[in-house]
Amino acid sequence: MSAVADTARVAPPANPVSQSIRDSLVVAKRNLIRMSRIPEMVIFGLIQPIMFVVLFSYVFGGSMNIGGTTDSQVYREFLMAGIFAQTVTFATAGAGAGIADDMHKGLIDRFRSLPMARGAVLTGRTLADLVQTALTLFVLAMVALLVGWRTHTNIGEVLGAFGLLLLTGYAFTWIGAVIGLSVRTPEAATSGGLIWLFPVTFISNAFVDSSRMTPWLRHIAEWNPFSATVQACRKLFGNPGVSPSDAWPMAHPVWASLIYSVLIVVIFRTLAVRKYRSATA
């Protein structure tokens, strides 16, 4: 017995970081497979932003004054950065509803029984949502080109703009994760994920020039993290932007968008992991 005990070898513990990455990718794959088996989830996610593009382009296209002109083509180029940003942030509701659904069905409890990193369930979910968001952005960009949207910078800056959009979308999905872990049903998570997004996206420079707002509302719009991403994308796309402003996020929109997104990820990922641990404790 002692000889057996002496020769026994205990497997070394896995590196926590590598295990967390591996587990997160496994959960992400599981969610992507689930999405592929429910294609209506992707289809309905594409229809809404396409409707926004068409409606805003043709209903408001000749009525908005951008840069001293009401040319509908100018407004379309002004509009698209806002539509792109709105699309990635609205993924928040889907992320929250998905996590709430997993909690409601007891799937999270099954994950908890497995020897896996605690934060991997949430990270995997948000990564899967990021892939879906990237697909939605690609289709939306094709539709935007069809209605007359054009970029006027090099390919590196255009890709940088889409990178910022995906980072912003990823950051907002962590807000959705916190909401999904805080409610009892997927329906409540969907409502909770959308109700605050409308003022965030509309009290901004996404659809109108914020310089035309009343002073107090303009101040809110200019310091809105959503506005920073929209303005950064317009700059990187070479599209018409809002009137010059002394507000730091509007003067340095790319840096502001990066800082806002990283802060949101750090803060809300921490909150989400804590809620996940308490919910499954």
WOBELZI-V413876 format. One record per residue. RES is the residue in one small letter. PSI is psi in degrees with one decimal (NA if undefined). D_CENTER is the distance of its C-alpha to the mean C-alpha in whole Angstrom. Layout:
BEGIN
<<RES	PSI	D_CENTER> <RES	PSI	D_CENTER>>
END
This chain:
BEGIN
<<m	-43.3	58> <s	-34.7	58> <a	-40.1	58> <v	-42.9	55> <a	-38.2	53> <d	-33.2	54> <t	-11.6	52> <a	143.5	49> <r	129.5	46> <v	129.9	43> <a	133.7	40> <p	145.3	38> <p	143.2	35> <a	149.6	31> <n	125.9	30> <p	-38.8	27> <v	-47.8	24> <s	-36.8	25> <q	-41.4	25> <s	-42.6	22> <i	-46.1	20> <r	-46.2	23> <d	-38.1	22> <s	-41.3	18> <l	-36.0	18> <v	-45.2	21> <v	-39.1	19> <a	-42.7	16> <k	-40.5	19> <r	-42.6	20> <n	-35.5	17> <l	-39.5	16> <i	-40.6	20> <r	-41.9	20> <m	-39.8	17> <s	-26.6	20> <r	-9.7	22> <i	73.7	21> <p	-23.6	20> <e	-25.1	20> <m	-42.7	16> <v	-41.5	15> <i	-48.1	18> <f	-31.4	17> <g	-23.9	13> <l	-32.5	14> <i	-44.8	17> <q	-52.6	15> <p	-32.9	14> <i	-40.5	17> <m	-40.6	19> <f	-43.1	17> <v	-51.1	18> <v	-46.5	22> <l	-50.4	22> <f	-37.6	21> <s	-44.2	23> <y	-24.2	26> <v	-44.1	27> <f	-5.7	26> <g	-38.8	26> <g	8.0	30> <s	-20.1	30> <m	134.1	27> <n	108.8	29> <i	117.4	27> <g	29.5	29> <g	9.6	32> <t	151.3	32> <t	20.5	31> <d	125.3	31> <s	-31.6	28> <q	-39.9	27> <v	-42.3	26> <y	-36.4	24> <r	-43.1	22> <e	-34.3	21> <f	-39.4	20> <l	-38.5	18> <m	-36.8	16> <a	-39.1	14> <g	-40.8	13> <i	-42.5	13> <f	-47.7	10> <a	-39.6	8> <q	-39.8	9> <t	-45.7	8> <v	-32.5	4> <t	-30.1	4> <f	-13.1	7> <a	-15.2	6> <t	-43.5	6> <a	-41.3	10> <g	-39.1	10> <a	-45.2	9> <g	-42.4	12> <a	-38.1	14> <g	-44.0	14> <i	-40.8	15> <a	-36.4	18> <d	-42.1	19> <d	-39.8	20> <m	-43.8	21> <h	-36.2	23> <k	-4.4	25> <g	8.9	26> <l	-35.1	24> <i	-37.4	23> <d	-35.0	26> <r	-39.3	27> <f	-38.0	25> <r	-29.0	26> <s	-10.6	30> <l	152.7	29> <p	75.3	29> <m	159.2	26> <a	138.9	23> <r	-42.1	22> <g	-4.6	19> <a	-33.6	18> <v	-45.5	18> <l	-42.2	14> <t	-42.3	13> <g	-39.8	14> <r	-45.8	12> <t	-33.2	9> <l	-40.2	10> <a	-40.8	11> <d	-34.0	8> <l	-40.5	7> <v	-43.7	11> <q	-39.8	10> <t	-39.6	7> <a	-41.0	10> <l	-43.9	13> <t	-42.5	11> <l	-41.4	11> <f	-48.7	14> <v	-41.5	16> <l	-37.3	15> <a	-38.4	16> <m	-42.4	19> <v	-40.6	20> <a	-40.3	19> <l	-36.0	22> <l	-33.2	24> <v	1.6	24> <g	5.1	25> <w	138.5	22> <r	152.3	23> <t	157.2	22> <h	28.7	25> <t	-175.4	24> <n	169.0	24> <i	-32.9	22> <g	-43.4	21> <e	-36.8	20> <v	-45.9	18> <l	-35.5	16> <g	-39.1	16> <a	-44.6	14> <f	-31.9	12> <g	-42.3	11> <l	-41.1	10> <l	-43.3	7> <l	-37.2	6> <l	-42.3	7> <t	-43.9	5> <g	-41.7	1> <y	-41.1	4> <a	-43.0	6> <f	-25.6	5> <t	-25.7	5> <w	-30.4	8> <i	-41.9	9> <g	-35.5	9> <a	-43.0	11> <v	-42.5	14> <i	-44.1	14> <g	-32.2	15> <l	-9.6	17> <s	-9.3	19> <v	173.0	20> <r	-21.7	23> <t	155.2	21> <p	-33.7	18> <e	-42.2	20> <a	-36.0	19> <a	-39.1	16> <t	-46.2	15> <s	-44.0	17> <g	-27.6	16> <g	-22.7	12> <l	-32.5	13> <i	-33.2	16> <w	-15.7	14> <l	-30.3	11> <f	-49.2	14> <p	-33.9	16> <v	-41.9	13> <t	-28.3	13> <f	-26.6	16> <i	68.5	18> <s	-173.2	17> <n	18.9	18> <a	-41.8	15> <f	-18.1	18> <v	162.8	21> <d	115.5	23> <s	-18.5	22> <s	-16.9	26> <r	-1.4	27> <m	164.8	26> <t	152.6	29> <p	-46.1	29> <w	-35.9	27> <l	-35.3	24> <r	-39.9	24> <h	-42.6	24> <i	-45.1	21> <a	-40.1	19> <e	-26.6	20> <w	5.8	18> <n	125.9	15> <p	-34.5	12> <f	-41.9	11> <s	-36.7	14> <a	-43.2	14> <t	-41.6	11> <v	-47.1	13> <q	-37.8	16> <a	-41.8	16> <c	-40.8	15> <r	-40.5	18> <k	-44.0	20> <l	-28.9	19> <f	-19.3	19> <g	24.1	22> <n	161.0	22> <p	140.0	23> <g	-172.9	22> <v	169.6	23> <s	150.7	26> <p	144.3	27> <s	152.0	26> <d	-9.2	27> <a	132.6	24> <w	-43.6	23> <p	-30.8	19> <m	-28.0	20> <a	-28.7	23> <h	64.3	21> <p	-34.9	17> <v	-49.0	16> <w	-41.4	17> <a	-43.0	16> <s	-43.6	12> <l	-46.7	13> <i	-46.9	15> <y	-46.4	12> <s	-45.3	10> <v	-42.8	12> <l	-42.2	14> <i	-43.2	11> <v	-48.7	11> <v	-47.5	14> <i	-51.2	15> <f	-24.2	13> <r	-40.3	13> <t	-45.9	17> <l	-41.1	17> <a	-44.4	16> <v	-40.4	18> <r	-43.1	21> <k	-38.0	20> <y	-45.0	20> <r	-40.9	23> <s	-33.3	25> <a	-29.2	24> <t	3.2	26> <a	NA	28>>
END
